[in-house]
Amino acid sequence: MRQQEPSAAQVWSDPAFATAWLGGDPQGEYDLLQLPRTIAAQLVADETPQPQLIVDIASGAGKFLSVLLTAFPEARGVWMDVSDTMLQQARKDLAGFGDRVYFTVGDMRALRAAGVPDGADVVLSSRASHHLDRAELHAFYAEAAGLLAPGGWLANLDHIGPEDIWDRRYRSVRRKHWSPRKPAPAHHHNYPLTSVGDHLDGYRAAGLTDVDVAWKAFYTCLFLGRRPQG
Ligand SMILES: C[S@@+](CC[C@H](N)C(=O)[O-])C[C@H]1O[C@@H](n2cnc3c(N)ncnc32)[C@H](O)[C@@H]1O
């Protein structure tokens, strides 16, 4: 009988795996995702200059949340993730924000059950929803959209599965020019990864408007959309 693969939540809850992943994740000037994180903050700031509540789902060490809390000094943040190892790292890395951050451990497939509050001006996620298949992704977007205040933003920065021809092109160019200095440990992905279309469909099915891909490089996209006002 074929052995069942562990779920992403189980893999990330393993302290050895989470610690190894954190050790390989780029920091500082080598962190190419600082640009899309900053773009997300700037797009929000232009129309929502004083968000009060920012929620980061599957937040890991809290890198995306950190950029938004820095951009919006009046805002409170909610950190949420399934992994206790990530919780320990995030408590250290986000310590400078003091009691502005509330931490809650749980599964992104059941946000309310995990203690994530309603009324967020911004719900973020990054590099986590690729663990979900299309149906789970749409359920995640529906629940996340339901947590937004009117006019609130959903920003998801994640890896997508391109068409085969683009997969070959990206792989070739990345292998030659963009190989990470220290590759992250291999972990469960939900192959085939959901596509750009799956994400955009999910945003719209969740009732979000102004949906777009605000940034894209190779496999990674920043999706943004808003809950309608009123
Ligand atoms: C690749 S890391 C990204 C962390 C962070 N968002 C970032 O971009 O730096 C994936 C994160 O998703 C979390 N995760 C995976 N499956 C999850 C689930 N079902 N519920 C909540 N968190 C999950 C992991 O614990 C891990 O922190």
The ligand as an ORCA input file, in Angstrom:
! r2SCAN-3c Opt
* xyz 0 1
  C       7.893     28.860      3.132
  S       7.377     29.307      4.751
  C       6.929     31.027      4.522
  C       6.898     31.829      5.798
  C       6.555     33.307      5.625
  N       5.190     33.495      5.226
  C       7.511     33.940      4.635
  O       7.148     34.179      3.485
  O       8.667     34.176      5.040
  C       5.772     28.527      4.837
  C       5.071     28.765      6.154
  O       3.747     28.229      6.065
  C       3.447     27.596      7.287
  N       2.383     26.617      7.020
  C       2.415     25.547      6.172
  N       1.233     24.918      6.177
  C       0.432     25.587      7.044
  C      -0.910     25.427      7.478
  N      -1.679     24.426      7.012
  N      -1.412     26.314      8.355
  C      -0.647     27.339      8.841
  N       0.632     27.526      8.489
  C       1.169     26.675      7.584
  C       4.756     26.975      7.722
  O       4.800     26.663      9.091
  C       5.742     28.069      7.324
  O       5.954     29.003      8.360
*
